[in-house]
Every structure is written in C-alpha cells, then in structure tokens.
Amino acid sequence: MDFIKPIKLGLSAVILSASLGLNGAYGQSTTLDELLQGLRSEQEPAEATEPSNAEPVVPEFLRDTVPPPKQATKSPAATAEPVPGVSVPEVEEGEFSPFLMSNLNEILRERSSDSVRVNLTFVGAGELLTQAQVTQGAAIVQGIGLRTELKPLQITYGARLVPGRFNILIGTSNELRSVLSPELIEGIGNSGMCLIPMPGYEEEPVLVITGTSAKGINEAVLALGFVNMDLPAAQFLSIRRVLFPETPPYFGQPPVNPGQSYTFLQLQQSGAPIRPVRTGGIGIQVFFPADIFDRPTAKVNVTIHFSVGQNTRRSSDALIVRLNGSEVLRTPWGETLPADYEGRIVTFSLPIGRFLSGRNLLELTSDSGSASEFSLSPTVAPANDLLIFTDSTIEIPNVPRGTRLPNLKLTSRTLYPFVGKPDGSEIAFLLTDNREQTVCAAWMLISKLSQVSNVFLYGSDVSFTFANPDRHLVVIGAQSRIHTKLRQLIPETSFSELGSSKNDEEEYFDDEEREPTAIERFFTNISGEFKRIEADDPDGIEGAEGSIEDGESRNPIGSRAVMTSFASPEKEGKWVLVFTARTDDLLLERVRQLVKTPFWSQINGYQFSWNDTPSSVRALLPEKSFSEVSFRETIIPVPMGYGVSLRVWYIFSAVVFLTFVLMTLLVLKHMDHTIAQRRKE
Amino acid sequence: MVQTSKTARHKSKHLSLVVFFWFLSFLAFLFICALHLEHRSQWYMAGALLVGLFVFRTLKRSPTTRVVFLCFALFIVLRYFFWRTLQTLEYYDWVSFSIAIILFLAEMYGIMIFLFGSFVNVRPFERKPVPLPPEDQLPTIDVMIPSYNESEEILEVTMMAALQMRYPEQKRKIYLLDDGGTDQKCTTGNDASREQALTRRESLFRLCNKLGVQYVTRERNQHAKAGNINDAMKKTSGDLLLILDADHVPTENFLENTVGLFNQDEKLFLVQTPHFFVNPDPIEKNLNTFYSAPSENEMFYRVVQQGLDYWNASFFCGSGALLKRDLIEAQGGMSGETITEDAETALSLHQRGYNSAFISEPMLSGLQPETMGGFIGQRIRWATGMVQIFLLKRPIIMRGLSFPQRLCYANSCMFWFFPFARLVFLLAPVAFLVFGLKIYAANWQTFSAYAVPHLVAVMTVSSYLYGRVRRSFVSELYELIQSVYCLPAIVKTAMRPRAPAFKVTPKGEFLNRTFISPLAFPFYVLFLINVTALSFGAARYFSVPEQSTATLITMGFGFFNTVILLAAIGALLERRQRRATPRMPVNIEARLRIGEERYDCRIVDISLGGCRMLLKPAYERDVQKAEKAILEVSASGRKVDFAFNLDLKILRYDEDSEMLALGAEFDHQDLDERKAKVRFVTGSSDRWMAFQKNRECRLGVIGSFLYLIGIGIRYSFAHFGYLIRSILGNFGSRNPSSENA
C-alpha cells in the first residue's frame, strides 16, 4: 500500500546514474541535476520492504517456461535449475544488441508491426494482484507504451515468463538473485533496471525492474516513463534518486501553444519525431492541444525552408505537403521563393480546423516520393536530395481555447478533459475489481490513453478499491460491477444491436446467463429486493440476478462493449469515462480490439460501442442521438473567449447590457434635466 | 446667487459622476461586444437580441423604449464591428487584401454613421412655439431675401408672403438683397451682362417700391451669399434677422411661432425651421413618387434636426431661420470660409457657447431644382461645403463645443463622405463574382451569425427612426445617384479644401420636353458591370460548388445593387413638366360665382397659377358656358375671406369622384388680389403639415424593396425604351420623342 503514495505525488525528475555494461566499465553516468532547477526536496521515503534473507529458490516465473523446440536446442538446460545470473550472448561490434538499455525503444518497436505483446511478471504475486502491483503495472505499461509510439500493447500478466512476448520482470534484487548476476545486482544498486536474456531463449530480452526495496522498484518504474531521456548503452540502468519538480513536465511531446511560432528544430528538441515517412519525404509530428478553438478564419502559417538537389529536381517538379495523409499543397519548384541565405522558401496557410487535436503528421515530400533521399538539416544541403532546413517554422494562430463536451473523439485523441496536468494527477482510474481480465483491460487502456495523450500519467490514481471524487474518473470493468449511479447513465441499448444500422448477428443469452437490465434493476430496486452493488463488491450482482423472474422477455443483449463519457453526477466540473461490457472476458476481448487503430480511430460521439469487427462500431453523436438517449452537453469553463458560451457569461453579458442601458437612461435623464435648466435660464 | 451657483456646481459634479459611471458601463459593454463566440452561440445571442429589438420596436414609443431599442441595436452592430475587424480580414494576396481593406473601411464608415445617427436621434426634441411677448417688448426684425439670379416672379411671391407675415408692421422690415444688380455687375465690360444687370436692378427696384420692400445691393459680389448678408447687416439695424432664400415663401405665422423663443433664451442665436418644398425634386418627379412618398429632405428636417436640437446642435440651413443680429455681428458677421456659410456660422456660434433651436413645423415653402443637373449641383455644393467644414474647422476637436455637439457636427459633416462607401458597396460584389477575389473572410455560418443580424438591426433601426419620413432604400437610391458625381468633388475638396466656389442652385427652371439626363452614362456602365457580375456569379455557382453559398450571398448583394441601379436609371429620364407652377393637393370648400349664381365646389389642388375644383355634375351646363368666374373661399361660414377672379379653362368629368373637374387660372385684377392669392396659396403652415402627413406611410423593409423593384423596372424600361427610340430616331426610322409632341 505504501507504493501508492509516491506514485500519487508524482514524479518530476529522476537522477540517474548509469553504467556502461557488464564488463565493469562504469564510467558513464547521466544526471539531470544541471537541467532541473528549483527541485523540491525529496519526498519522504516510502517504507522500505525488509529485504528477505531467505535462500534463493527456483523462482515461480522460471519454473514452467517451456522453450520452443528451436530455442530448446540452443538452451536445453533452461528452467530446471536455479540460474545464478544469465549471461548475455556475445554480439559482434556494430551488430544490434537487444540487451543494451539504449536499444530498448527499438526493441519494442521492432517486435511487431501492429501491436506489442507484453507480459508482466511480478515475482511472488498471487493469482490476483494487489493494489500496489496493479498501480505499478499501470505505470510500467505506460512507460513501455510511450516507447512504442502508437503501437498498442497487448498485455498479459502471470507468474511465469512467456516466450514470444516482451517480458517484464518486477521484483526486489533479493527475489531476483537467481536470475541476476551479482555484478548486475551490485551495478544496479538500490534501484534500476536491466535487460537480460530469457532463460532458455537467449535472444529474447527480458526487462527487469528491480531495487533493493519496494521504493527502489517504484523509482525504477517511474524512470521507465522518462521517454525523452537517452538510456545508456549498457545492460543496466542504475537510479540514484527521484526528485519531484514544482511543475509536472511533459515526458512526451508537449502540445503546441496558440499564438506561438515553432521552428522545426524547436519541435524536434521538444520531442516531436521527425523522420522519413512511408510516402517518402519527411514527416513531422505536431501535437495540437485538445481544447483548441476551431475558429473558421484562423490559419496555421507554415514556412518551409528547403533546398532541392539535382536528382530531385530532375525527377520531380513540385514540393508536396500532406497533412494527416491528405495533400494540402503542391508547389512547383519554380513558384517557391529563394531564401535569403540558401535554398528556397515556400509559405502557406492552412485553416486550423484541418489540424486534429492531438497528433498531426505533416509530410513534406516531392513528386519523386521515396525514390529520393530526404533529410532534415540545419544548414548544409547534400547535392542530390530534398533537404528541409530546421529553421522552417510553423506558426499557430492565437485562438481561444475551449471545447464542447463530452467528445469521445477528442478524448481518444488527447485524453481531454481527463488529462489536465501532464502528470495525470487529475485522473483516477477505477477498476471494478482486480480480476485478471479487468486488470489487463485496464492496463491496455491506460497505456493507450497515455500514448494518445503523449503523457506519462504517473500522478494518476489507479485503484480497484477507491475512487477519489475530486478527480476525473475513468471506470473500467464489467457493467454489472459499475457503481449504480454511473451504470444508470449508460443506456441498455448500447450493449445491443438495437437501433444499429449494422446487421450483426444478435446474441441471445439465456435468462440464467444474462444480467439484469437497468429497467429491471429499477423495478427490483423499488420493490426492495435489489441489493446495492458496490464497486468493491464484485459478487453483489448475484443478488440482483436472483431477483429477475424467469420467463421475462428475452432482450437481445449483445456482445458489444461500450465507451461513454458524461459529467460526473457527484462533482461539478469533473467527468467520467467508462469502458464496459457485459462480462470481464468480453471486456478484455473488446479492449484488445479497441486499442488497435481500426477501432480506436473510429471513436466518436458521446457514446461509442463496438463488437468484434471494425465495421461493427456505433457512435452516438449529439446531433444524431437516439431518441431514448438523454444527452447532456456541457462546456468546459476554461478560456475566457470561448467560455462566454457558458451560461455564466450569458448572465454576465446580460447584466452588463442591462447596466449599460440603465446607465444610458440615467445619463439621458440627467441630460434632460440639464438641458431643461439651460432652456429656462 | 451664490446659492444658485453652488447648486449648479453640485449638479454639474453629479452629472460628471453619472457620466463617469456610464463610461465604465460602456467599457464593460464594449468588452462583451468584443467577445468572440462560436457561430452557434452567436446565433442564439443575436437571435435573442433581435427578439429584444423587435419587441421594443412594437412597444409604444417613449423616450425609454427608444433608448432600450437603440441599445439592443447597438449591441448587435458592435458585435458585428468587432467580429468584422478581428476575424474577417485575411491576407490572401495583395489585390484581394487591398479590396478587402477598402470594403472594410466602407463598412466601418457605415457603422460610424449608424452610431452617430443613433446618438443624434436618441432623444429628438419637438419644440413647441413660444407665445410672443407684448408688442412693446417685441424685437425688431429685418427680413432679408438674398437673391442672385432668380426671376422677378419668384421674388415677388416671396416678398408678398414676407409682407403678410403676422407681426407689427413697424417692427419688421423686408429687404431684397440683390446680388444680381451690384455695381460691379452693372459696370462690367460685357455689354450683355451689364445690360442684364441694369435691367434687373431697375425692375426689381420698381417691384420693391411697389410692394413696400427695401431694395439693397452692394458694390462688389464678394463672399457670395454670406457677403451679401453681411453687407446688408451694415445697412440695417433690426434685432433679429430672418433669412429667406429667394424662392422660400414664408407662411403667415412664421414670426409668431419663432420670435418668442428669443425672449426665452438670452443666448439663443438661431431658430431654424424646416424647408418644405412644393415641387418634386427630379428623382421624385421622374419616378413619380412626390405625392405618394415622403420627400428625401424630410428625414433631415423632421427627424435629424430635432435630434440635433436636443444636443443644442441644430444648425443654420441658409434660409427659413431667425438669427440674432448682435451675436452674429459679435463673431464678425456670417462666416464665409466655406461654401456652406450657414452651417459654418452656426458652428462658430455654438463654439462660442450660444444656443440654437429648431421648430419642426414647416413655415415656408420653397422650390427644388427641376433638373438632375441642378439637383446634383446643389448636392455637390452641400457635400463640398460640409467636407470643407470637416477639414478646415475640424469640429471633432474644436474647442468650445460640447462633446455631444462635436459628435453632432461630425455626423453632419461625415455623412457627406457617403459616395465613397456607396460606390464601394456597388462594386465590391464584382470583385468576388467576376475576379474571385477573397475580400471577406467568413463562411456562411459566421456570416449568418454576425452579418445578417447586423443588417437586420441596421434596417430595423433605420425604419424605426426614419420610417415615418423615409421609405427604406430611398437613401441608397439618392446616395447612389449623387455618389458618381459627388465623389470627384469630395476628392478635389479633400486635396484643396479652400478651392471650391459658391454656385447658386438653379430654381424655377421649366422642362418642356422629356429627355435622358446627360448624367446617365456612368449608370449604364455600372448597370452593365453589375449584370455581368451576376452572370459570372451564376456561372461560378455551378462551376465552383464549394463556394456556392458565398456566391449566392454575394449575388444577393449584386441583385440589390442592380435594383437600385435600375431605379437610378429610371430617375435619369428627365420628364417633361406639365405645369409651370407646382400644384399642391388641398381639400378646401369654396364657392364659384358665375354672374350672380354661386355654385358649391371643392378645391382639390392649388398653385400660384391656378386651381382645380370639383363640382356637382348638375352644374355642367352652367359652368360649361362661362369663361370667367370668381372663387370665394369662406373661412368660417358666411364671411368671405378671399375672392379671386378666375379664367375657367378645362372642364371634364372626373370618373374617380364622379364629379365635374374644373381647371382654372387665377386672373388677378390688382396687387391686393395678387397678394391675397399668395397668402391664400402659401400662407398656411397647416396645409404643408397636412400634405406631409398624407405622404407618411410605412411600407416596411420588404414592402419598400418590392416597391423599389416595381418602380425600378417600370421607369428603367421607360428609360431604355426612350434610349432605343432615340437611337433608332437618329437613324431616321421615326421621331424619337413622340412623348414631347
């Protein structure tokens, strides 16, 4: 339980010391002392777990690891005996090593083209994870997710390492004594992580997060979220201490601010990936704030400073700009202007509405596409390529901020309005229980939300026991276990195909299997037979099931999962986001699908449901809501210009107007009097 | 005395405090006007404001509802102003941007005039005449009739009417100030001019002697009308000066209604009265609206001057006004730096802290220019003069004027910059429809949220303030016709403010044939441009579907411009005058004496030349034979007030009234009868008021527009028909002007 505290308080800086590998070259260490100013004093140390002095035994996570036949030939001796330290296979100079921390991002990205399968193993964990482990896991999957860019994670956890997945092993150094060599344990010290080969599968790396105590593990988990920081070209990373700065920093790419101009260099330095894209040319990621006001006349001005080599010039005739895959500009070389220094300049404006909240990919290419080489450079132009100079700029118009909520599309792209501070300290993730399916679904969603918002939500609450009412709430779990108040805000039809334009096969559940509908619960509630289902009482539903009479109408209850958002019924200004399905298994299955692009990219409206195919998705939009769905639209009271849309501003405007009218009448009355006097005189 | 002074100081302090708080509330109001809303929210807000506007429009008019109504409009207009300024100016290319800025400036000008107009008219002050003091306390009055080239007939009527104004004879003197017979003109080297001047001087001198009017002329023609009056002031000594233009015929009660105000206010330097015209201006005449719609000048004389009067800023209009001699003399006589000496003089006296007053009852009748040339010339003079005042006197920053007076004078002067805005509005749609220039950065949602409510509000306010005296879109028509010719004059004046010279407006011209005004050509060009733009617009609508909404909206403006242009072209076919003296509709019971027999009749229209009567059909045989008759008009039963000899001219059956219509000409036998005729025809202000009242009609915005379309099509077709016949006539096919036969 002590683990929660530092996580909730939030991490702001980590001071790391890293060493260069197994061969005793400890010379390289990284510290952020110079970069971080005004750091708060270190938080009170969490209560350390007493190191266990027990003799090392064969750990659970190694016992049943069965290598595939091919691997087995390489390492037939795996698993049976305790492994006092796993040696790293020899790698020739210049070859890619999967056991260097600096290659961690690459290891993750190259695992699969569409998703990364991750398995978490908590040493000594039971079948059901503890609150601390769930919270720890949430932070780990975010750290991993942010390193895979937008590739979704398919997460499992268990007592054993699973070949074919990217395994993460979490435990104290004492617990891991059997797999970590003494040199590694010594190098890591109090807190750290390392990459080791999976026993029996020497080419498969396992990320080990460890420390001498629970606090040490926590610090290592938090350090994993520092995605902008280069990791050492060493097998392990040692963390000396973690400091919390005054203001939560962005660990991913921060959003651009209205009214400011950015050079490509600045974007790059702030974490924007700028690299060749599939269509050829260079892609620059620009992260737009969620609540940017789409003023029709506001324009984003872009100035591209570039040069064209001989090859490119011969093979093409225009500079092409694409935004999120759509061509927005095609300028023949001849129509571009010579720059003052070298190269050429092209300037264009795009309505701000063409940029999406969240990530936007601005591609710069030529007609020749991938046939040419492209590069980004501060000055020098290679002879034959299209070169984009880093002094190219993008100017964001000064538009007010604000948006209309709920808007799941916006949430799915930016986690707005749930992410207020970039540490996620305004969010509470509430899992309805700690069953494996629920936890894995929650981790996948947390990881996905972290990815899309570009934020490491280390300050968020993750709990299956308590939801902080002062925070925005993200509820994940089976429908029947969601708190009554929230559950009643999710229409039953969302789980069925009723009203759907799709003709998916409807699934009928037997009365014994099905769970009560809200209407049924309502009636059973007033008849006094309904037992209130608390969030921490996953079995409470059974009482409700018993109250449903046999032979009631067979409602077509579906295999859909639902994502919905609404204003908190408890707390003004707070929002609730719910991911739910009829059962845990169904939820896990659906979440596995949801985090994939074909589903995720379709999230829209204020209520979204999906089945097992991308074509099965259904979104309820404010304008097209079904008649039986009540919908409350609210405006976030953030910027003044936009905030006038709020009633309070209407009232203010009315009051000012009334005052002005009354004052005008008063002045004229006085004028009447003065003029009458003048005429009499 | 000390107590009074203290009280005054206390009240002034109190007023300052109230104004200060008003200013604070105004700043807050500006703030909420400037807040940007997404179009949906703005729809709701504008909708609510428009509802408020219409509710207060329908409520019974009171000073309070008027203020609230204007505040609602102000809210809408200022929101548009801020949106237009902050959101709609985008740089695409320099050509588009230049035109966008020009259009923006034109719109800003329109908004400024709207704001000034709202301010001026927030509290129109309807003054009542003040009774005259006892005779021994009455001030002496010099009635001055400046003349330059007006005919003897016109002057005779004016002088006769002036002589019959009710006021003790010993207390008023009439002077004809003849600038057409000055020593300079009578000794000029040009024989014809000299002869003409000598003849004029002699005949007018004789006329004045005959009537009992003093003939005054001077050595040299210096400083035009202002110089003429200044010269006469040196030769006269009355306490008050009544200035009458040569064609401005006063009613009997003029002095009764105006002199008393001077007794009430020591600092009063001016009492201005409205100019009422008995003949139509060329636009009214050519579009045949004189008897059915209020004249263009009524807006100024029946509404704006009342508004100016509230702020103590009503100004001298050159005629029909009483001025206090000692105050005029104290500031060096009539001002003459600009060619609108009247407004300039008033400005100068307001600056010195003196007061002016306006009485809205029409107490003189005048003549408007008959031809479009004369009309445009008059307007160019006014525009030039007011622009001169704006540039040379700078009323906005003039010391001595109160803040409201500055705004009022700024409004009066800046109004005359309308040609710039009008032509921009006329040509702006062309820029988009033909050339595709992006001159207004908005989509239809924001346009409908901001611009449409603004247009509705402006039209509603215009209808509310002026609807009684001006139909919607009449301003646009008059402004358009003047713009083409006033703009160059304004530009010239702006470049050389001291250069313009005074030109006398021709009065009493007579058009004996129909012809196309020589001023018509630019309007053909503008019409062609607009029609071409509309054609391009139609093509653009189908060829550029993504701009279809913008194209439709712009075509709407183009269509509006085309309708106005059609009406303008219709007005530029100068129609033949059927009568030398304009007839006014009346309804007077009278008796026609033929021999010893008397026949009851009703006079239905009257002029200084004659009248038309309706008689019972039974009288036909008796009247048919007679050539002469005497018209007896009884004011109260038996007593015969007037008896006029008539030459009976035309008798016909009037189908509308099912009566006999008898046309007759006055055949006065002596001077007294002629004077009586002038008194009878022109002496009653009630008649002018009744005439104005009869023309009042609210058509509403849509009704006015449909009416404009109707007359535009009808008279422009007549114009084009005439033009085609003229061209064909030149080729010898037929006589082009059969209408003139």
Boltz contact constraints between the chains, C-beta under 6 A:
constraints:
  - contact:
      token1: [A, 296]
      token2: [B, 443]
      max_distance: 6.0
  - contact:
      token1: [A, 296]
      token2: [B, 446]
      max_distance: 6.0
  - contact:
      token1: [A, 297]
      token2: [B, 87]
      max_distance: 6.0
  - contact:
      token1: [A, 297]
      token2: [B, 441]
      max_distance: 6.0
  - contact:
      token1: [A, 641]
      token2: [B, 36]
      max_distance: 6.0
  - contact:
      token1: [A, 644]
      token2: [B, 35]
      max_distance: 6.0
  - contact:
      token1: [A, 644]
      token2: [B, 37]
      max_distance: 6.0
  - contact:
      token1: [A, 645]
      token2: [B, 41]
      max_distance: 6.0
  - contact:
      token1: [A, 653]
      token2: [B, 32]
      max_distance: 6.0
  - contact:
      token1: [A, 656]
      token2: [B, 28]
      max_distance: 6.0
  - contact:
      token1: [A, 656]
      token2: [B, 29]
      max_distance: 6.0
  - contact:
      token1: [A, 656]
      token2: [B, 32]
      max_distance: 6.0
  - contact:
      token1: [A, 659]
      token2: [B, 25]
      max_distance: 6.0
  - contact:
      token1: [A, 660]
      token2: [B, 25]
      max_distance: 6.0
  - contact:
      token1: [A, 660]
      token2: [B, 29]
      max_distance: 6.0
  - contact:
      token1: [A, 661]
      token2: [B, 68]
      max_distance: 6.0
  - contact:
      token1: [A, 661]
      token2: [B, 71]
      max_distance: 6.0
  - contact:
      token1: [A, 663]
      token2: [B, 22]
      max_distance: 6.0
  - contact:
      token1: [A, 663]
      token2: [B, 25]
      max_distance: 6.0
  - contact:
      token1: [A, 664]
      token2: [B, 67]
      max_distance: 6.0
  - contact:
      token1: [A, 665]
      token2: [B, 67]
      max_distance: 6.0
  - contact:
      token1: [A, 666]
      token2: [B, 18]
      max_distance: 6.0
  - contact:
      token1: [A, 667]
      token2: [B, 18]
      max_distance: 6.0
  - contact:
      token1: [A, 667]
      token2: [B, 19]
      max_distance: 6.0
  - contact:
      token1: [A, 667]
      token2: [B, 22]
      max_distance: 6.0
  - contact:
      token1: [A, 670]
      token2: [B, 15]
      max_distance: 6.0
  - contact:
      token1: [A, 670]
      token2: [B, 18]
      max_distance: 6.0
